[in-house]
Amino acid sequence: MAGPPASLRELAHRAQMLAAGVEAAHQSLRGQGGEAVRRRSFRLLEVPGALQRLVEDLLATASDLARIAARPAGACGVVWGCAPSTATR
């Protein structure tokens, strides 16, 4: 099984595919449905944007986790870089 960063990237890819599917469904409804169908498909307008925000969060988290995993053993455990007491001057 892939580690957490790879799993999150896979989820991000799936979310992108879902966003594309939702957009296609919305376009189909707008093109084929009658007025009643078009009026009720308004919620689908917001879904791709919400999924894009999810994709961005998933990829950012995957990147953070990969960076943490790549730290050498014994490295400073402070997440923002190095602790001020260990910084070189």
Beta strands, then each sheet from edge to edge (+ up, - down):
end
